[in-house]
Amino acid sequence: MYVQPSNLRRANERRIVRLLFGGRSKSRAQLARGTGLSAVTVGKVVDDLISAGILEEIHESQVSLPGSGPIMGRPPRLVGLSRKPELVAIEITVEVTRVSLVSLAGHLPELPSVRFQTSEGLEGFKEALERVRTSWRGTGVAAVLVSVPGVYNEESGEVLYSPNLHWTEGFGLMEVVRAVWDVPVFGIQEIRALALGHLVRGTSGDNYFLVEFGDGVGGAFVTQGRLQTAPLPLKGELGHTQVLGNERVCGCGGVGCLETLASRPGLLQTFAMEHGIARPSWSDLVQCLNSGDAAIPDWLARTVDAAGIVIAGAINILGANHVVLTGDLPRVHPGVTALLGQCINHSALWGKFGEVHCEPAPRRRLQGLIYMAIDRFFLPETDWRDGNGSGRTRESARG
């Protein structure tokens, strides 16, 4: 297949940025070894990315390598992603919204991050965002990145359906964000942001199914190092799979959805019923499950088993044998991950002649949002369009 020079250059830029993602710094020689590109090519690409403000040189008087002492003489010239704070990242969940000022190098300790209770309407949400923007006045922002729950059309910016936050449905959510900051706004479905953040960390290979247990239960498939998409904007809604015998009403309007059991609210509801507590806190649940040498109680084991059956059905279709678990369920008891792995292996076809590997992992939603900015704004494969549909180049948007 013939690769046009412009596409090849963009591919080389992305390979270099990927090696530097997450605050890593490397010399040009290390980048050449890591990408397999020639030193000349790496030098040209790095110089171009520095000129574009995507990379920056890191000046150190002394550099140490693992397993060795200090390097004497002239240290290598290191480069890393820009630490200039020019991105706003908004992470929306049912209860709390976090707004952070970030750079391509990540959220640095000196940069502000604000949490507020997620409102029950667009007007309250807009007012909260305006207070944040006012407190950060004087900070130049190039783009805003939004993690969106529910069924979200990433191309049009429309929330088609949000079982737990119905007020976000339609185009209003992204219009509010754009009105507050008046810069390009990019949204991504929240589960896909988590999977993308985990992907660019490079700790689990290039093929896995990520499952998140939070306000709901979602899944995203990564294959051959790429976050998979679908013809429809309905992606990752693993939690809206019916569990036989479950009669709980879900926010989607259905009955028996997995997320009414395995989500954080679902776990709290079952815990309250089992212990006769009116309104237990999450800390109450965790403390009870981890007191002494407490084994996994039957009610939690039943929930884990239901989750395992649903996940097994998904990976039977996707052809995955590696599951990454994030969120509350894997962390609620030290034995949950192993038990969930057993349930998945018992129900999945691959488990009959192979093994499905399960591993817990931290949430990396913010990293996913930052990499989305690189993917869609700083180094897009094609010219992007802002949420209003008017074509603009990255350079003109950054002013």
N, C-alpha and C positions, 0 to 999 in steps of 0.2 A: 504494500500500500504506500502510495506516494504522500509524503507529509510536506505541506507547503512551508516555506521558511518562517513565515509569521507564526504558524501554529507550532512549529518546532521550537521557536524561541520562547513562546509562552509555556510550552511543556517544560523546557529547561528551567525557566524562572520558578515554576511551581515545584519542581523537584528540589531546588535549592532552598526555597522557603520552607518546604516540608521538613527538611533536616534541621532547620533553625527554629521550628515552631516550639512554643512552650518555654521561651526564655533561654534556649540553648544558644551558645556562641561557638563558632568554629573558624578556623583559618581557611583561607582559600584552598590550601593543599588538602585539608580534611574534607572540604566540600567536593573537591575533585575525586577523592577516593570514595566518598559516600555515594556520589551520583554516577560514577563511571565516566564522567565527561572529562575532556582534556583541560589542562590547566589554563590554556588560552581562552577556551570557551567560558570556563567558570569565571575567570578574571573579567571578561567583557560583560557577562550577565550580572555579576556582583556590582560592577561599576554602574551599570544602568539602573539597577535596583536602588543603589545608594542615591543616585541623582534623582530618582523618582520619589525618594523619601520613604521607601518601604524597608530598606535596610539601613543600618548605621554602623560606622566603625566603632569598636570598643577599645579604648586605650587603656592598657594595663602595663605597669612597669615591670611586672613579674608574672609569669605564667607557669603553673605547675600542672603536670600531667599525671593521671592516676598511676601509682606504682613507681613514681620517680621523684627525684628532688627537683628543686627549682631549676629552670632553664637559664643558663648563664649567657650573657651576651644579649644581643638584640632579640627581644621576644617576637613571636609571630604576630602579624596583624590580624586580629579577630574581627568578625562581623556578626551582627545579630539583627533581629527584627527591631524596627523603630520603637523607641520608648516614648514617643510623643503622644500625649493623651488626646486623641482626636475622634474617639468612638464612644457612643453611649450604648450600653447593653441593657436591655429590659427583659427580665425573666418574670413571667406572669404565672402564678399558681392560684389555686382556688382561694387560699387564705392570705398569702403574702406576695407582694410584688417587690422585686429587688431591682434597683436602677444603679448601674455602675459606670463610672468613667474609666475607660480602658485604653490601652495602646495595643499595637500589634504584638508586642512582647508579652501581653497579658495584663492582668489587674495588679498594678504595682502597689506596695504598701502605702505609699504617700497619696494615692488617688482615692477620691471619695466613693463611698457606696452607701446607698440609702435604702432602707426597707420601710414599707408602709403596708397597712392592711389593704388588701385588694377591695376596691369599692364594689358597689352593687349597681353601678350604672356608668355610662360614658362620661357624664358631666363630672361626677366625683373623681373619676380616673384622670380626666384632663386637669382638674384643679390640683391633684396631687403631683402630676408631672410638671405642671407650671411652677409649683413651689420648688421642686428639685432644680429645674432649669434656672430659676431666679437665684438660688443659692450658689449656682456654678457660673454665674454671669462673668464674662470675660474669658471663658474657655472656648476656644475655637473647635467646633465639632464638624467633622466631615460627613458622617453618616450615623444613623441610628439602627441598631440591630434588635429584633424582637423575637423572643421565644413565645410561640402562640399555642395554647392548648386547644383541643378540639379538632374538628375537621376543617383544615385550613388549606385554601388554594394559594400556593406560594407564588404562582405566576400573576394572578389578578389581585391578590391582597384581600380576598374575601374570606371571612370566617363563615363557612357554610352551616356548621352546626357545632354547638358547644354544650354538651350535656350538663356540665357543672357551672358554666358561666354564660348563660343564655344572652346576657346583655352585650356580649362581645360579637354576636352574630351580625353578619353583613359587612359593609366596608367601613363602618364607623370607627372601629378600633384603630386601624392604620391611618385613617384620616385625622384622628385626634393626635396621634403621635407626630404626624407630619406637620400639623398646625402648630404644635408646641415648639418644635425645633426648626422647621422650615429647611430641612436638608433631605437628601435621599434616605428612604427608610426601606429596610430589607427584613422580611419576616421568614421564619422557618417553623415548622411544626415542632413542638417541644421534644418529642421522642427522637425525631431526626437530629435535632441539635445535640442531644445526649450521645447518640451513636456517632455523629461526626466528631465530637470532642474526644470520644474514646479512640476513634480511628486514628486521629492525628497524633495521639500519644504513642502509638506504635507498640503497645505492650501485648496485644492479643492476636497478632497476625493480621491477615487480610481477609479472613472469612469467618464470620460469626453472626449469631442472632442475639441482639441486645434486648433484654427485657427490663423495663422499669416499673417498680412498684411505688407509687406515690399517691397523689390525689386519685388517680386511676391506675390502670395497668396498660402499658403500651409496649410495642415491639418494633424493631427496625432491623433490617437485614443488610449486612455488609458482605460483598463478595468481590474477590479479586481487587481488594483495596478501594472499592467504590461503594458509596452509600446508594442503595438501590431505590429507584422510584417506581411509579406505576402510572397507567393511563389516566386514572381518576385521582382526585385530591384526597380520597379516603385512604389514609395510610396509618398503619401501626395500631389500629384500634383493637388490640388483643383482648382488652378487658370487657368488651361487649360481646363475648362468646358466652352462651348460656351454659350454666352448670346444672345438671339434673338434680332435682331435690332442693334446689335453692329457690326460695319464694320471695326473696327481697326485691323490692321495686328499685330500679336504677334511675339515675337522672336522665337517661336517654329515653325513658318511657317504657322500657322493656322490663321483664321480670326474670330474675335468675342470673344476671350478668356476673362474670367472674370478679369484676372490680368491686362489687358489693360485699365480697368476702375478703379479697386479697389486697385491696388498697388500704391506705392508712385509716380512713374513716371506717372501712369495713372491718378491719382488725379490731378497732376500738369498739365497734358495735357488738361484735361477738364476745369480746372480753367483758364488756359491761353486762351482757346477758348471762354469761357463765358465772360471774362473781356477784351479781346482784348490785352493781354499782351504777348510780344514776348517770354520772358524767365523768368517767375516769379520764385522766390525762395520759398523754403518751408516756411520760416518765413512770406513771403508775403501772402501765402495762409492761414496760421494759424491766422495771424493778421486780415485778412479780415473776416474770418468766426467767429471770437470771438470779433469783435468790438461791444461794447455796448451790447444790448440784441438781437443780431442777431439770427434769427431763422435759421434752417437748410435750405439752398437754395434748389430749385427743382432739380438742377443737382446732388447735393450730395445725396438727398433723393432717386433719381432714381438709383444711384450706390449702396446705402445701400440696396435697395429693391432687386436688382440683386444678391448681395452677400447673402442676406437672403434666396432667392430661392435656390441657389446652396448649401448653408450649410444645408438647410432643406432636400434636396435630399440625401445628404451624411448621415445625422443622421437617416433618414428613413431606410436606409440600415444597418447602424451600430447598431441601437437600443440604441442611446444615448439621454439623455434629459438634459444634462449639457454641455454648450459650454463655453470655456475659450477663450477670445479674446486678442491677443497681437499685437503689432506693431502700425502702423501709423493711420489707419482708425479709430479705437476706440478713439484715442486721439486728432483727428483733431477738434472735436467739442464736448462739454459736453453732447449733446443730442444724439450722434450717437449710443452709446451702447443700450440705451432704444429703439430707433427706430429699430435697427437691431434685438433686441429681439422680438419686435412686428412682424417684417417681418418673422422671423423664425417660431414663434408660429402660424402665419397665414398660412404658407405653409407646416409645418411639421405635419404629422399624429398625433404625440403625443400631439400637441397643440389642437387637437379637443376634447380630453377628459382629458388632463392633462396640464402641463406647462413645457416648455423648459426654463431652467434657464440660463441666459447669464451673465457673469462677465468679466470685463477687468482685465488684469494682466500685470505686467512688463515682459520684456524679461529676460529669465534666461538661455541663451545659454551657458554662461561660466560654470555655475553650472552643466548643462547637460554634458559638456565635462569632467569635473572633475569626475562626477559620472561614466561616461563611462570608465575612467581610472581604477576606483575601480572595475567595473564590468568585464572588459576584461583583465586587467593587474595585479592588485594587488590581487583580489579575484575572479579569473575566475571560472566558473562552471566546465569547462574542460580545458585541456592544450590548450593554444592558440598558433597560428602560426603567425610569423611576415609577413609583406607584401611580402616577397620573397618566402614564402611558406615553409621555413625551420623551423621545430619544435624547440622551445627553451623554457625553463622554465623561470618563472619570476625571480627566483634567479640568473640564469646565465646571464640574460639580464641586471640585475642591477649591476652585477659585483662583 
